[in-house]
Amino acid sequence: MTRPDARTTLDGVAHSGRSAIADGSGSTSPATDAPSIAAIGLEKTYDSWLPFSPTVEVLDDASLSIHSGELVGIVGENGSGKSTLMQILVGTLEQDAGTVERRGTIGWCPQEPLLYDRLTVRETIHLFAEGYGISSDRRDEQLAWLADRLGYEQYLDTRIDRLSGGNRQKVNPSVALLHDPDVLLLDEPYTGFDWETYLAFWDLTDDLVERGTGIGIISHFVQDRDRFDRIYELQDGILESSTLEDGQRSGVEGEGTSENADYPEQAGGVIDDNGGTEGP
Ligand SMILES: Nc1ncnc2c1ncn2[C@@H]1O[C@H](COP(=O)(O)OP(=O)(O)OP(=O)(O)O)[C@@H](O)[C@H]1O
């Protein structure tokens, strides 16, 4: 993948970006330097429900931005607050202080799939398409594309509660991508994926970035770090950003991916919650 020129942004961090923003119809519009999503000075503390139990301070003056065509990783230990941060970015959780500015549409893939057990995969997609206000032609086109890219065509008429965990997990990002959002926020999206689907996921991600989608991914997977343009690390409430030098980011084909000898998935396991493997 050709990396565009680095530009300096609102947060003062050099980032990669595309020269155009996809508008969801296949056409493009001129890019601006404004981030697709920008959070500044976020504070979040969970109050304790129990007397004498401590409150949990999760975010302390956290700032983050994601631009069009940028792939951003969010990393940190279990319980460091990554999901809390993402929920605030999406708007499903309110911060105590700070601001979030959103430009364009957002797709969100929560850590736990929010799907209806009794619907089939196709019915699920139809339901969300209705909510997004997508035409039936566009919906069917998107469904065919996503099912092909993530490899679940044969399960379109299977009920959600009868899918394997890995196949259910494929429906989750599909719902988030159905309306072709400007920004895609994914909370550990590939837990349960087999190796082929994991590669297909990154292949899809790279195509979306090429089209101008800004993507934020919560990942526990150390081997994924060189895929990101920028990484935010959350530790003790502090969010710090680091940027890879131009040309360092690897794509799906090449080093760090399918040729990564460290990746045990090639033996046929599935990816677990911490980016390790279970299986085969
Ligand atoms: N609704 C809540 N009420 C009280 N505390 C909460 C609530 N949600 C999360 N927490 C606490 O806030 C902290 C951050 O949780 P969060 O789920 O954001 O972390 P995380 O980095 O996403 O974790 P993981 O990597 O395990 O998914 C944890 O200590 C968690 O126990």
The ligand as a Tripos MOL2 file, in Angstrom:
@<TRIPOS>MOLECULE
LIG
   31    33     1     0     0
SMALL
NO_CHARGES

@<TRIPOS>ATOM
      1 N1        -20.0110    0.3400   34.0860 N.pl3     1 LIG1
      2 C1        -18.9150    0.2870   34.8540 C.ar      1 LIG1
      3 N2        -18.9780    0.5780   36.1650 N.ar      1 LIG1
      4 C2        -17.8900    0.5560   36.9660 C.ar      1 LIG1
      5 N3        -16.6460    0.2470   36.5050 N.ar      1 LIG1
      6 C3        -16.5250   -0.0550   35.1920 C.ar      1 LIG1
      7 C4        -17.6430   -0.0430   34.3070 C.ar      1 LIG1
      8 N4        -17.2110   -0.3760   33.0580 N.ar      1 LIG1
      9 C5        -15.8990   -0.5910   33.1820 C.ar      1 LIG1
     10 N5        -15.4810   -0.3840   34.4500 N.ar      1 LIG1
     11 C6        -14.0940   -0.4710   34.9500 C.3       1 LIG1
     12 O1        -13.3470    0.4920   34.2230 O.3       1 LIG1
     13 C7        -12.0560   -0.0240   33.9080 C.3       1 LIG1
     14 C8        -11.8470    0.0190   32.3960 C.3       1 LIG1
     15 O2        -12.7220   -0.9050   31.7820 O.3       1 LIG1
     16 P1        -12.7020   -1.1260   30.1960 P.3       1 LIG1
     17 O3        -13.6930   -2.1840   29.8720 O.co2     1 LIG1
     18 O4        -12.8830    0.1930   29.5330 O.co2     1 LIG1
     19 O5        -11.2100   -1.6430   29.9650 O.3       1 LIG1
     20 P2        -10.5470   -2.3180   28.6820 P.3       1 LIG1
     21 O6         -9.1970   -1.7140   28.5230 O.co2     1 LIG1
     22 O7        -11.4520   -2.2310   27.5090 O.co2     1 LIG1
     23 O8        -10.4360   -3.8360   29.1600 O.3       1 LIG1
     24 P3        -10.2640   -5.1900   28.3150 P.3       1 LIG1
     25 O9         -8.9430   -5.1270   27.6100 O.co2     1 LIG1
     26 O10       -10.2760   -6.2530   29.3860 O.co2     1 LIG1
     27 O11       -11.4430   -5.3010   27.3790 O.co2     1 LIG1
     28 C9        -12.0000   -1.4220   34.5200 C.3       1 LIG1
     29 O12       -11.3910   -1.3300   35.7870 O.3       1 LIG1
     30 C10       -13.4540   -1.8030   34.6540 C.3       1 LIG1
     31 O13       -13.6400   -2.7200   35.7060 O.3       1 LIG1
@<TRIPOS>BOND
     1     1     2 1
     2     2     3 ar
     3     2     7 ar
     4     3     4 ar
     5     4     5 ar
     6     5     6 ar
     7     6     7 ar
     8     6    10 ar
     9     7     8 ar
    10     8     9 ar
    11     9    10 ar
    12    10    11 1
    13    11    12 1
    14    11    30 1
    15    12    13 1
    16    13    14 1
    17    13    28 1
    18    14    15 1
    19    15    16 1
    20    16    17 2
    21    16    18 1
    22    16    19 1
    23    19    20 1
    24    20    21 2
    25    20    22 1
    26    20    23 1
    27    23    24 1
    28    24    25 2
    29    24    26 1
    30    24    27 1
    31    28    29 1
    32    28    30 1
    33    30    31 1
@<TRIPOS>SUBSTRUCTURE
     1 LIG1         1 GROUP 0 **** ****
